[in-house]
Amino acid sequence: MKSDLDSLMQSHAFDALLVFGPGDHNPAMMYLTGGGHFTGELLKPRGQPPVLFCRAMERDEAAKTGLPTKLVDDYRPTELLKQFGGDSLKAATARFQQMLSDYGVTRGRVAVYGRVEIGGTFALLNALQAAMPDLTFVGEVGNTMLMEAQLTKDETEIARIRKMGQITTAVVAQVADFITAHKTHNEVLIKPDGTPLTIGEVKARINLWLAERGAENPEGTIFAIGRDAAIPHSSGDPAQVLKLGQTIVFDIYPCEQGGGYYYDFTRTWCLGYAPDAALAQYEQVRAVFDTLMGELRLDAPFKNYQERTCELFEAQGHTTIRQQPATQQGYVHSVGHGVGLNIHERPWSGVTAGEADILAAGSVFTIEPGLYYPEQGIGVRLEDTLWMRADGVAERLADYPYDLVLPMRSL
């Protein structure tokens, strides 16, 4: 949690954090500021509150974060540019050198985060390193210190994710109502004008309905049918038409407007009826899903549930990535991941999972077993997002039915 930040900085030997970029759609900046319509830099020396550097035109937006703010204009950027003969890199280096010095960051290790254009930032950090040799600027890969802090959420964060779950399931229900209201011809869903309903048209409705509820869809949506449903990250062909009796994998993972907290949710549907093979695979996935949900335990290593998932699917006769890491059919992915300001974050359950990737109190994570058989045109996945409470209960943050078959109201 954010309250652990100084102790985590101590354990990682970081003397300061430096975050670049906008307040929105920038997880590190969003985490430390709450987001907003501004672009700037945030500096947090260890043991001190963060300070947010912003442009004068964005001062009111920056002030809404509640953090101490400092105007970039106070560092005379125009005068510095003239002083260095129009060399913008030298002017920016001088400004940052003064900013860091003003807050006592002149030696030690500085962790760097943010979402920015990489070329200019790389040049600036190289120049700063040369100008301030007692500082070391550190870029982390993979399990970063901030990702470690974000592994557990406080009550405010849980409430925001829960609200996104309510929005997500409301939109899913709206999608189900929309598609089942269509008439069919030769098992193809037909619009009132007589043309087939396509995946692209469904996705357009999804984006609209999310926006109407104050959410957005920056990572897209998986709404895939038939063979595409059997390719786990196939988002679905926008031109493909919806047909009865084919499996549809509907994986939706929207976030708050501005790139805030995400929710992750999947259901598998067949419209009208389910062929025997699809029903059999669905029942097997549902059995694994239900078993896992009943076995979740506080502080358990998340990777244990990946092993358990492979064990259960193998007992049903399916190939898993434990047996064949490169398999493209059967069970082909990890069973879950953390969710927060990133759609995928710690705790991990797959090959990158470490000893610290546990179902800790305050963690938010998905459980999402699935089976995929492209040659059969069948893909099945079920997914809920859960919060591990301090009392050891893994609570679904939004409820929604698990029905495979959606009856068509026109039939």
C-alpha positions as a printed Julia matrix, in Angstrom:
411×3 Matrix{Float64}:
   0.0     0.0     0.0
   1.0     3.65   -0.33
   1.55    3.75    3.44
   4.41    1.25    2.92
   6.21    3.43    0.4
   8.98    4.81    2.6
   9.79    1.41    4.07
   9.85   -0.1     0.58
  12.16    2.68   -0.61
  14.42    1.86    2.33
  14.45   -1.86    1.54
  15.19   -1.17   -2.13
  17.87    1.4    -1.24
  16.08    4.22   -3.09
  16.65    7.72   -1.8
  14.01    9.3    -4.04
  11.4     8.59   -6.7
  11.1    10.67   -9.86
   7.95   10.25  -11.93
   7.46   11.78  -15.39
   4.41   12.42  -17.53
   0.69   13.13  -17.39
  -1.6    12.63  -14.43
  -3.95   10.43  -16.46
  -3.2     7.1   -18.18
   0.07    6.94  -16.27
  -0.13    4.35  -13.47
   2.84    5.58  -11.43
   1.65    9.2   -11.48
  -1.95    8.14  -10.9
  -0.9     6.06   -7.89
   0.97    8.89   -6.21
  -1.3    11.81   -7.12
  -4.76   10.37   -7.78
  -4.55   11.59  -11.38
  -5.68   14.76  -13.05
  -5.46   16.93  -16.13
  -1.82   17.96  -15.84
   1.59   16.93  -17.14
   4.73   17.36  -15.11
   7.12   15.67  -12.75
   6.72   14.28   -9.25
   9.63   14.02   -6.84
   9.4    12.04   -3.63
  12.48   12.0    -1.41
  12.44    9.15    1.09
  10.8    10.21    4.33
   9.26   13.31    2.8
   5.94   13.98    1.05
   5.92   14.06   -2.75
   6.08   17.41   -4.52
   4.42   17.9    -7.9
   6.03   20.18  -10.47
   3.57   21.62  -12.98
   3.09   24.36  -15.55
   1.3    27.55  -14.49
  -1.63   26.87  -16.81
  -2.26   23.57  -14.99
  -1.71   24.81  -11.43
  -5.35   24.47  -10.37
  -5.57   20.94  -11.74
  -2.35   19.97   -9.96
  -3.58   21.53   -6.71
  -6.59   19.18   -6.74
  -4.22   16.32   -5.93
  -3.73   17.79   -2.46
   0.04   17.48   -2.82
   2.52   20.32   -2.42
   3.01   21.85   -5.86
   5.78   23.89   -7.42
   5.56   25.81  -10.68
   8.06   24.9   -13.35
   7.94   28.59  -14.31
   9.7    29.42  -11.03
  12.82   27.82  -12.5
  12.88   30.34  -15.36
  12.84   27.84  -18.26
  12.76   30.62  -20.88
  15.8    32.33  -19.37
  17.63   29.02  -19.14
  16.94   28.34  -22.8
  18.44   31.72  -23.72
  21.39   31.12  -21.37
  22.23   27.89  -23.2
  21.81   29.31  -26.67
  18.58   27.54  -27.43
  19.89   24.11  -26.39
  16.75   22.6   -24.85
  18.56   19.61  -23.36
  21.06   21.76  -21.47
  18.27   24.05  -20.28
  16.17   21.12  -19.05
  19.2    19.56  -17.34
  19.91   22.78  -15.47
  16.28   23.05  -14.39
  16.12   19.49  -13.09
  19.45   19.88  -11.34
  18.05   22.86   -9.43
  14.73   21.1    -8.72
  16.46   18.05   -7.26
  18.87   20.18   -5.23
  16.05   22.28   -3.78
  14.6    19.16   -2.18
  17.89   17.69   -0.99
  18.23   15.04   -3.68
  21.9    15.41   -4.55
  23.26   11.95   -3.88
  22.03    8.37   -3.74
  19.72    6.25   -5.89
  16.69    7.71   -7.67
  14.07    5.32   -9.07
  12.52    6.6   -12.31
   8.93    5.92  -13.4
   6.28    7.29  -15.75
   4.91    7.24  -19.27
   6.68    9.67  -21.56
   8.36    9.86  -24.96
  11.4     7.72  -24.33
  14.02    9.5   -26.47
  13.94   12.88  -24.78
  13.71   11.39  -21.29
  16.64    9.08  -21.98
  18.71   12.04  -23.13
  17.72   14.1   -20.09
  18.59   11.34  -17.6
  21.95   10.77  -19.25
  22.71   14.47  -19.06
  21.55   14.67  -15.44
  23.73   11.7   -14.53
  26.74   13.52  -15.95
  25.82   16.78  -14.22
  25.1    15.11  -10.83
  27.6    12.23  -10.56
  26.66   11.5    -6.94
  23.19   10.44   -8.11
  22.34    7.16   -9.8
  19.12    7.02  -11.8
  17.59    3.55  -11.68
  15.06    2.06  -14.07
  13.43   -1.17  -12.88
  12.21   -4.05  -15.02
   9.4    -6.42  -14.09
   8.55   -6.49  -10.4
   9.23   -2.84   -9.62
   9.13   -1.29   -6.17
   5.91    0.54   -7.03
   4.39   -2.72   -8.26
   5.28   -4.21   -4.89
   3.49   -1.34   -3.14
   0.47   -1.79   -5.4
   0.17   -5.51   -4.63
  -2.17   -4.66   -1.75
  -4.96   -2.08   -1.86
  -6.52    0.11    0.81
 -10.27    0.53    1.34
 -10.52    3.49   -1.04
  -8.88    1.52   -3.84
 -11.12   -1.5    -3.2
 -14.2     0.72   -3.38
 -13.1     2.12   -6.74
 -12.42   -1.34   -8.18
 -15.75   -2.58   -6.83
 -17.53    0.29   -8.57
 -15.76   -0.61  -11.83
 -17.01   -4.17  -11.33
 -20.57   -2.91  -11.02
 -20.17   -0.84  -14.19
 -18.59   -3.77  -16.04
 -21.31   -6.28  -15.17
 -24.03   -3.76  -15.97
 -22.58   -3.34  -19.45
 -22.25   -7.11  -19.86
 -25.93   -7.47  -19.0
 -26.76   -4.77  -21.54
 -24.78   -6.64  -24.2
 -26.64   -9.87  -23.42
 -30.01   -8.09  -23.71
 -28.97   -6.42  -26.95
 -27.8    -9.5   -28.82
 -30.56  -11.85  -27.63
 -33.21   -9.41  -28.86
 -32.17   -9.96  -32.5
 -33.99  -12.18  -34.94
 -32.09  -14.88  -36.79
 -31.92  -16.23  -40.33
 -30.04  -19.44  -41.06
 -28.62  -19.19  -37.52
 -27.16  -15.72  -38.18
 -28.28  -12.78  -36.05
 -30.09  -10.2   -38.19
 -30.61   -6.49  -37.53
 -33.93   -4.76  -38.27
 -32.6    -3.66  -41.68
 -32.01   -7.29  -42.65
 -28.2    -7.23  -42.48
 -26.16   -9.47  -40.14
 -25.05   -8.23  -36.73
 -21.25   -8.07  -36.53
 -18.73   -8.17  -33.71
 -17.61   -4.66  -34.6
 -21.13   -3.34  -34.02
 -21.32   -5.06  -30.63
 -17.98   -3.58  -29.61
 -19.1    -0.11  -30.6
 -22.09   -0.49  -28.26
 -19.78   -1.71  -25.48
 -17.61    1.41  -25.75
 -20.66    3.66  -25.8
 -22.28    2.02  -22.78
 -19.03    2.16  -20.81
 -18.61    5.86  -21.59
 -22.16    6.55  -20.48
 -21.27    5.05  -17.1
 -18.04    7.02  -16.65
 -15.63    4.3   -17.78
 -13.39    3.75  -20.76
 -11.78    0.91  -22.63
  -8.13    1.8   -23.39
  -7.0    -1.84  -23.72
  -9.89   -2.89  -25.96
 -12.31   -5.79  -25.48
 -12.17   -9.45  -26.4
 -15.44  -10.44  -28.03
 -14.49  -13.44  -30.14
 -16.58  -16.2   -31.66
 -15.84  -19.65  -33.06
 -12.19  -20.3   -33.85
 -11.2   -16.83  -32.63
 -12.66  -17.69  -29.22
 -10.13  -20.52  -29.07
  -7.18  -18.12  -29.42
  -7.03  -16.62  -25.91
  -6.0   -13.07  -26.86
  -7.77  -12.84  -30.2
  -9.92   -9.76  -29.78
 -12.39  -10.95  -32.43
 -12.8   -10.01  -36.1
 -14.95   -6.84  -36.32
 -16.46   -8.04  -39.6
 -17.42  -11.5   -38.3
 -21.13  -12.11  -37.89
 -22.78  -13.52  -34.78
 -24.19  -17.02  -35.13
 -26.13  -19.4   -32.96
 -24.43  -22.32  -31.25
 -20.83  -21.04  -31.42
 -18.82  -20.23  -28.3
 -18.28  -16.53  -27.66
 -15.51  -15.52  -25.25
 -16.4   -12.1   -23.86
 -13.43  -10.73  -21.88
 -13.96   -7.11  -20.83
 -11.44   -5.06  -18.83
 -12.4    -1.38  -18.64
 -11.07    1.28  -16.29
 -12.15    4.53  -14.73
 -12.05    7.54  -17.02
  -8.53    8.93  -17.12
  -6.85    5.57  -16.83
  -7.68    4.79  -13.22
  -8.54    1.46  -11.64
  -9.42   -1.52  -13.86
 -11.79   -4.44  -13.59
 -11.37   -7.77  -15.39
 -14.22  -10.14  -16.22
 -14.94  -12.98  -18.67
 -17.93  -15.08  -19.56
 -18.42  -17.64  -22.31
 -21.72  -17.69  -24.16
 -23.47  -19.73  -26.81
 -26.47  -18.04  -28.4
 -29.63  -20.14  -28.62
 -28.06  -23.51  -27.88
 -24.72  -25.15  -27.11
 -23.35  -28.1   -29.1
 -22.43  -31.13  -27.0
 -18.67  -30.57  -27.37
 -18.94  -26.95  -26.27
 -21.16  -27.87  -23.33
 -18.75  -30.59  -22.22
 -15.75  -28.24  -22.26
 -17.73  -25.54  -20.5
 -18.71  -27.92  -17.71
 -15.07  -28.95  -17.29
 -13.91  -25.33  -17.06
 -16.7   -24.52  -14.64
 -15.71  -27.46  -12.44
 -12.11  -26.26  -12.3
 -13.24  -22.68  -11.67
 -15.5   -23.74   -8.79
 -12.79  -25.92   -7.26
 -10.26  -23.09   -7.32
 -12.71  -20.61   -5.86
 -13.31  -22.97   -2.96
  -9.6   -23.44   -2.27
  -8.38  -19.81   -2.16
  -6.55  -19.13    1.08
  -5.06  -16.02    2.69
  -1.31  -15.63    2.08
  -1.15  -18.71   -0.17
   1.41  -18.49   -3.02
  -0.55  -17.63   -6.16
   1.6   -19.97   -8.25
   0.17  -22.89   -6.25
  -3.18  -22.28   -7.94
  -1.56  -22.43  -11.37
  -0.17  -25.82  -10.44
  -3.58  -26.86   -9.14
  -5.27  -25.71  -12.36
  -2.88  -27.77  -14.47
  -3.44  -30.76  -12.22
  -7.22  -30.51  -12.54
  -7.23  -30.05  -16.32
  -4.72  -32.87  -16.82
  -6.96  -35.15  -14.77
  -9.75  -34.34  -17.25
  -7.49  -35.42  -20.12
  -6.39  -31.99  -21.4
  -2.89  -30.87  -22.3
  -1.55  -28.02  -20.15
   1.42  -25.68  -20.31
   2.91  -27.58  -17.38
   3.26  -30.61  -19.65
   3.96  -28.72  -22.89
   4.92  -25.04  -22.36
   4.38  -24.27  -26.06
   0.99  -25.97  -26.41
  -1.64  -24.07  -28.4
  -4.57  -26.17  -27.3
  -5.93  -27.27  -23.96
  -4.95  -25.04  -21.04
  -2.46  -22.52  -22.4
  -2.08  -19.59  -19.96
  -1.76  -18.71  -16.28
  -4.77  -18.86  -13.98
  -4.77  -15.24  -12.9
  -3.02  -11.97  -12.15
  -3.35   -8.9   -10.01
  -5.59   -6.0   -11.05
  -5.34   -2.33  -10.15
  -4.05    0.73  -11.97
  -2.63   -1.78  -14.46
  -4.85   -4.43  -15.98
  -2.05   -6.92  -15.3
   0.0    -6.47  -12.15
   1.11   -8.38   -9.07
   0.44  -10.89   -7.68
   1.49  -13.09  -10.59
   0.54  -16.77  -10.86
   2.52  -17.88  -13.92
   6.17  -18.48  -14.75
   7.22  -15.02  -13.46
   5.61  -15.58  -10.03
   7.97  -15.29   -7.09
   7.74  -16.07   -3.41
   6.29  -12.61   -2.71
   3.39  -13.18   -5.12
   0.9   -14.3    -2.51
  -2.81  -13.78   -1.96
  -2.09  -11.21    0.74
  -4.79   -9.34    2.62
  -5.73   -6.43    0.37
  -4.66   -8.09   -2.87
  -7.01   -7.95   -5.87
  -6.63  -10.71   -8.43
  -8.39  -12.73  -11.11
  -9.2   -16.42  -11.35
  -9.62  -17.35  -15.03
  -9.2   -20.98  -16.11
  -9.94  -21.81  -19.74
  -9.78  -24.44  -22.46
  -9.0   -23.74  -26.12
  -9.37  -25.98  -29.16
  -8.98  -23.93  -32.36
  -9.48  -26.9   -34.68
 -12.88  -27.48  -33.06
 -13.75  -23.78  -33.07
 -14.33  -23.92  -29.3
 -12.89  -21.65  -26.64
 -14.13  -21.4   -23.06
 -12.99  -19.09  -20.27
 -14.55  -17.91  -17.0
 -13.1   -15.06  -14.98
 -13.96  -13.07  -11.89
 -11.97  -10.44  -10.02
 -11.6   -11.04   -6.29
 -10.41   -9.21   -3.2
  -8.61  -11.17   -0.49
  -9.96   -9.79    2.76
  -8.09   -9.74    6.06
 -10.5   -12.36    7.42
  -9.37  -14.82    4.74
 -12.47  -14.53    2.54
 -11.8   -14.13   -1.19
 -14.71  -11.89   -2.14
 -16.03  -11.48   -5.67
 -16.15   -7.76   -6.32
 -19.1    -8.11   -8.71
 -21.57  -10.93   -9.24
 -22.92  -12.08  -12.59
 -24.54  -15.35  -13.79
 -22.39  -18.09  -15.31
 -24.96  -19.3   -17.88
 -23.42  -20.71  -21.03
 -26.55  -20.58  -23.2
 -28.28  -17.26  -23.77
 -31.79  -17.95  -25.08
 -32.76  -15.86  -28.09
 -35.98  -14.02  -27.33
 -37.08  -14.2   -30.96
 -36.98  -18.01  -31.1
